[in-house]
Amino acid sequence: PDPFVKPYRVYCDMETDNGGWT
């Protein structure tokens, strides 16, 4: 989950400002 959580969690944190996608 590290390589799959890092890239899409970073842009998600900027999108929702919550990083609660994962």
CORKAFEN-V902198 format. One record per residue. RES is the residue in one small letter. OMEGA is omega in whole degrees, 0 to 359 (999 if undefined). Layout:
res->(RES | RES)
omega->(OMEGA | OMEGA)
This chain:
res->(p | d | p | f | v | k | p | y | r | v | y | c | d | m | e | t | d | n | g | g | w | t)
omega->(182 | 181 | 182 | 181 | 184 | 186 | 185 | 176 | 180 | 181 | 178 | 180 | 179 | 182 | 184 | 181 | 182 | 180 | 182 | 179 | 184 | 999)
